[in-house]
Amino acid sequence: MKLLPVTPLLLLLSLFSLADSYLYPASRFAGTRTTALGALPLPGGGNTDKDIENIFKQNEEWVQENLRKDKDYFNKLGSGHTPEYLWIGCSDARVSPNVLMGEDAGSVFTVRNVANMVIGTDFNLMSALQYAVGVLKIPHIIVCGHYDCGGVRASIENKDHVPPLENWLRNIRDVYRLHRKELDAIKDPESRHRRLVELNVVEQCINLFKTGAIQRRRVETFQDSESPFTTPRIHACVFDPKDGRLRRLNVDFREYINELHDIYDLYEPDRVENSENLPDYISKQVAFNIDEECVLVPPNAPTPVAGGLETECASPPVTMLDEKEEIKEINGKSKSKNILKRAWKKVTN
C-alpha cells in the first residue's frame, strides 16, 4: 500500500475539516456530548452536563423531601427488603413501575428488558425470578407491556435488526405466529400493534407458569395451611403512555394452562390432607382445576354420582375427571373444609 505524501494528506484533512464546519456549524452544537467519535447532537438539545451533576442535585432534593415527610423514612428503607411485587416490564423510559403504580421505594422488585420478555435463556431474568420467588417470597408478579412499544413494532418488520437484537425480537415474531389468525384479521395496523402488545404479555405470563421456580413456590404455598392463597399470583397488565393508565388484561389463564399440564408440569402437590377419604382415581389435574373456594367431599348419595364425586362450590362449575377420564361439569355450593385446593387456584385476575 502506497502512503500519501505528508503535504497532500494534510490538505485532505483540511478539506474534511472545512466540509465538517460547513455542514455542522458551531450553532448546531449547543446541546452536544463528546464521545470517542466526536461531538454528537443530543436529542432535542438535551442535557449538556457531561458529569450528570443534575441527577445528584435532584437526588439530594428527593432525600430532603422524603425526610420532610418522614424523618425515619430512610431508617425504614434501610432496615430490610420485602417487596410486594415483582415487575417484569419493558426498558422503555416512559414506563417507570414505581411511578405509574404509585408505589414508594422498596415495594417493587424490578426486571426490565426490550418488550418485557420472559425467555428461558435470559439468565438475568431467570436469576431475578428465582431470587424474587424463592428468597424474597414475593406474592405478586406483574408482567406489563405498553402500547407504542418499539420492540413490538420492530418485530413485525421484515428486516434483519442484527444479533443480538434480532435474536431477541424473534421471540415476539413467535407470538405473532401463535396468534396469526387473530392478528391478520385486524386490518388497522395500529390496532394490530396494540393487540400484539397484549398477546405478547399473555404469552410471557404463560412462560412464567412453565418455570420450575414458579411451580415450586406455588406448590409450597398450596400445601401451606397458613397461606391465604397460592402464590405467586401472575398478573397481565398493559400501560398506555398516551393516557397514563395501567390496565389489567382480561385473560383467563385456565384456557391456556389446562392444555399444558402434561407438557410443562414439573411438580405434583400433595393432593389432599386426608387422602384416604378420597378415591384413588382423582388425578392431579383435579387439584389444578378446582376453584379456590371449592372443596371435594365424599358423595352424599348412596351410590357415586356421574362425575365420581360431588363438589360444593361458591363459584361456577369446575371441570373434573371421573374414573373413565371423561370430562364432567359439576355444580354446587361451598362447604369450605379445605380438604383439597388446587395449586393453580385463582390464576385468573
C-alpha positions in Angstrom: 0.0 0.0 0.0 1.4 3.3 -1.0 1.3 6.1 1.6 0.3 9.6 0.5 2.9 12.3 0.9 2.6 14.3 4.1 1.6 17.6 2.4 -1.3 16.1 0.3 -2.5 14.2 3.5 -2.6 17.4 5.5 -4.5 19.1 2.6 -7.1 16.3 2.6 -7.6 16.6 6.3 -8.1 20.3 6.0 -10.8 19.7 3.3 -12.6 17.3 5.6 -12.4 19.9 8.4 -13.9 22.7 6.1 -16.6 20.4 5.0 -17.5 19.5 8.6 -17.6 23.2 9.6 -19.9 23.9 6.6 -22.2 21.0 7.3 -22.2 21.3 11.1 -21.8 24.9 12.1 -20.9 25.7 15.7 -24.5 26.8 16.4 -25.6 23.2 16.0 -23.5 22.0 18.9 -25.5 23.8 21.6 -26.6 20.7 23.4 -24.0 18.1 22.4 -21.9 15.5 24.1 -18.3 14.5 23.2 -17.7 10.8 22.5 -14.9 8.8 21.0 -16.5 9.6 17.7 -16.5 13.4 18.4 -19.3 15.8 19.2 -22.8 14.2 18.7 -26.0 16.2 19.0 -28.2 15.1 21.9 -31.9 14.6 21.1 -33.8 17.8 21.4 -30.7 19.7 22.6 -30.7 17.7 25.8 -28.6 17.9 28.9 -25.1 19.3 28.2 -23.7 18.3 31.6 -21.1 15.7 30.8 -20.7 14.9 34.6 -24.5 14.5 35.1 -24.4 16.7 38.1 -28.1 17.4 37.8 -29.1 13.9 38.9 -27.0 14.3 42.2 -28.7 17.6 42.8 -32.1 16.1 42.2 -31.2 13.1 44.4 -30.5 15.5 47.3 -33.8 17.2 46.8 -35.5 13.8 46.8 -33.8 12.9 50.1 -34.8 16.2 51.8 -38.3 15.9 50.5 -38.7 12.4 52.0 -37.1 13.4 55.3 -39.5 16.3 55.5 -42.4 13.9 55.1 -41.0 11.3 57.5 -37.8 11.7 59.4 -37.5 7.9 59.7 -38.0 7.3 56.0 -34.5 6.0 55.3 -34.2 4.2 58.5 -37.2 2.2 57.4 -35.9 1.8 53.8 -32.6 0.6 55.1 -34.0 -1.9 57.6 -34.8 -4.6 55.1 -36.0 -5.6 51.6 -39.5 -7.0 51.5 -41.1 -6.0 48.2 -44.7 -7.0 47.4 -44.4 -7.0 43.7 -42.1 -8.4 41.0 -42.4 -6.2 38.0 -41.3 -7.6 34.6 -41.6 -4.7 32.2 -40.1 -3.0 29.1 -36.9 -0.9 29.3 -38.8 2.0 27.7 -38.0 5.1 29.6 -41.7 6.1 29.8 -42.7 3.1 31.8 -41.3 3.6 35.3 -43.0 1.0 37.5 -42.9 2.8 40.9 -44.1 6.0 39.4 -47.1 4.6 37.4 -48.1 2.3 40.2 -47.9 5.0 42.9 -45.6 2.8 45.0 -42.8 4.0 47.1 -39.2 2.8 47.1 -38.8 -0.8 48.4 -42.1 -2.2 47.3 -41.3 -3.2 43.6 -38.6 -5.6 42.6 -37.9 -4.8 39.0 -36.7 -6.6 35.9 -36.8 -4.8 32.6 -35.8 -5.7 29.1 -36.8 -5.0 25.5 -40.5 -5.7 25.1 -41.0 -7.2 28.6 -40.0 -10.7 27.5 -39.7 -13.9 29.7 -37.2 -16.1 27.9 -35.8 -19.2 29.5 -32.2 -18.5 28.3 -32.2 -15.0 29.8 -30.1 -15.7 32.9 -30.6 -12.1 34.1 -34.4 -12.5 34.3 -34.3 -16.1 35.5 -31.9 -15.4 38.3 -34.0 -12.4 39.4 -37.1 -14.6 39.2 -35.6 -17.3 41.3 -34.5 -14.8 43.9 -37.8 -12.9 44.0 -39.9 -16.1 44.3 -37.6 -18.4 46.3 -35.9 -15.9 48.7 -38.0 -12.8 48.9 -41.2 -14.8 48.6 -42.9 -12.1 46.6 -46.6 -12.8 46.3 -47.4 -10.9 43.1 -45.8 -10.9 39.7 -46.8 -8.2 37.2 -45.9 -8.6 33.5 -46.5 -5.2 32.0 -46.3 -4.3 28.3 -47.1 -0.9 26.8 -48.6 0.4 23.7 -46.3 2.1 21.2 -43.6 -0.4 22.1 -40.6 -0.1 19.8 -39.6 -3.7 20.3 -43.0 -5.0 19.3 -43.1 -2.6 16.3 -39.6 -3.8 15.2 -40.6 -7.4 15.4 -43.2 -7.1 12.7 -40.8 -5.5 10.2 -39.4 -7.9 7.7 -35.9 -6.9 8.1 -32.8 -8.1 10.0 -32.2 -6.0 13.0 -28.8 -7.8 13.5 -28.0 -10.0 16.5 -28.3 -10.0 19.4 -31.4 -7.7 19.0 -32.7 -9.8 16.1 -32.4 -13.0 18.1 -34.4 -11.3 20.9 -37.2 -10.0 18.6 -37.6 -13.4 17.1 -39.4 -14.4 20.3 -42.1 -11.7 19.6 -42.4 -12.9 16.0 -43.2 -16.3 17.5 -46.0 -14.7 19.5 -47.4 -13.4 16.2 -47.1 -16.8 14.6 -49.1 -18.4 17.5 -51.9 -15.8 17.1 -51.6 -15.1 13.4 -55.2 -15.8 12.5 -56.5 -13.3 15.0 -53.8 -10.7 14.2 -54.1 -10.9 10.4 -57.8 -10.3 10.7 -57.2 -6.9 12.2 -56.8 -4.6 9.3 -55.8 -1.4 11.1 -52.0 -1.5 11.7 -52.2 0.4 14.9 -55.0 -1.8 16.3 -53.0 -4.8 15.3 -49.9 -3.5 17.1 -51.9 -2.9 20.3 -53.3 -6.4 20.2 -49.9 -7.9 19.6 -48.6 -6.0 22.6 -51.4 -7.6 24.7 -50.9 -11.1 23.3 -47.2 -10.8 24.0 -47.9 -10.0 27.6 -50.2 -13.1 27.9 -47.5 -15.4 26.3 -44.9 -14.1 28.7 -47.2 -14.8 31.7 -47.6 -18.3 30.4 -43.8 -18.6 30.1 -43.7 -17.8 33.8 -46.1 -20.6 34.6 -43.8 -23.0 32.8 -40.8 -22.3 35.1 -39.6 -24.5 37.9 -39.2 -21.5 40.3 -42.9 -20.5 39.9 -44.3 -24.1 40.1 -42.1 -25.0 43.1 -43.3 -21.9 45.1 -46.9 -22.4 44.1 -46.9 -26.0 45.3 -45.2 -24.9 48.5 -47.9 -22.3 49.3 -50.7 -24.6 48.0 -49.7 -27.1 50.7 -49.1 -24.5 53.4 -52.3 -24.3 55.5 -51.3 -20.8 56.8 -51.1 -19.4 53.3 -54.3 -17.5 52.4 -53.9 -18.2 48.7 -51.4 -19.9 46.3 -48.6 -17.6 45.4 -47.1 -16.1 43.4 -50.1 -14.7 41.5 -49.3 -13.6 38.0 -51.0 -10.5 36.6 -51.1 -9.5 32.9 -51.1 -5.7 32.5 -50.6 -3.1 29.8 -49.7 0.6 30.1 -50.8 3.3 27.7 -48.3 6.2 27.6 -50.9 8.4 25.9 -53.2 8.5 29.0 -51.0 7.2 31.8 -53.4 4.3 32.6 -52.3 0.9 33.8 -54.9 -1.7 32.8 -55.3 -5.3 33.7 -55.8 -7.6 30.7 -59.0 -9.6 30.7 -57.5 -13.1 30.3 -58.4 -16.5 31.7 -55.2 -18.3 32.0 -57.0 -21.6 32.6 -57.9 -21.6 28.9 -54.1 -21.9 28.2 -52.8 -23.7 31.2 -55.2 -26.6 31.3 -53.8 -27.7 28.0 -50.2 -27.5 29.2 -50.1 -29.6 32.3 -48.9 -32.8 30.7 -46.1 -31.0 28.9 -44.8 -28.5 31.5 -45.7 -29.7 34.9 -42.6 -30.2 37.0 -44.1 -30.7 40.4 -47.1 -32.6 41.8 -48.6 -31.3 45.0 -49.9 -33.5 47.8 -53.5 -33.5 46.6 -55.3 -33.8 49.9 -54.8 -33.6 53.6 -56.7 -36.8 54.3 -56.2 -38.7 51.1 -57.6 -41.9 52.4 -61.0 -40.3 52.5 -61.0 -39.7 48.7 -61.0 -42.2 45.8 -57.6 -43.1 44.3 -58.6 -42.1 40.8 -58.6 -38.4 41.5 -55.8 -37.2 39.2 -53.5 -34.3 39.8 -55.5 -32.4 37.2 -58.3 -32.2 39.7 -56.0 -30.4 42.0 -55.2 -27.9 39.3 -58.8 -27.4 38.2 -60.7 -27.0 41.5 -61.7 -23.4 42.2 -60.1 -21.7 45.2 -63.3 -21.8 47.3 -64.2 -25.4 46.2 -63.9 -28.4 48.4 -64.3 -32.0 47.5 -66.5 -34.0 49.9 -67.5 -37.7 49.9 -70.7 -38.3 47.8 -73.8 -37.8 49.8 -75.7 -40.2 47.6 -75.5 -43.9 48.4 -74.0 -44.5 45.0 -71.4 -42.4 43.2 -72.7 -39.6 41.0 -71.9 -39.3 37.3 -68.7 -37.4 37.9 -67.4 -39.8 40.6 -67.5 -37.1 43.3 -69.9 -34.4 44.4 -68.3 -31.0 44.8 -69.8 -28.0 46.6 -68.6 -24.7 45.4 -69.4 -21.0 45.6 -68.1 -20.4 42.2 -69.1 -21.5 38.7 -68.9 -25.2 37.7 -65.4 -26.7 37.5 -64.0 -29.5 35.4 -63.2 -32.8 37.0 -62.2 -36.2 35.7 -64.2 -39.3 36.5 -62.9 -42.9 36.7 -63.1 -43.2 32.9 -61.2 -39.9 32.4 -64.3 -38.3 31.0 -64.7 -34.5 31.4 -67.7 -33.6 33.6 -69.0 -30.3 34.9 -70.3 -30.4 38.5 -72.3 -27.7 40.3 -72.7 -27.0 43.9 -72.2 -24.6 46.9 -69.2 -24.2 49.2 -68.7 -26.0 52.5 -65.1 -24.8 52.6 -63.4 -27.6 54.6 -60.1 -27.1 52.8 -59.8 -30.8 52.1 -58.4 -30.1 48.6 -57.2 -26.9 47.0 -55.6 -26.5 43.6 -52.0 -25.4 43.1 -53.0 -23.0 40.3 -56.1 -21.7 42.0 -57.3 -18.3 41.0 -54.8 -17.9 38.2 -57.3 -15.6 36.6 -57.3 -12.0 37.6 
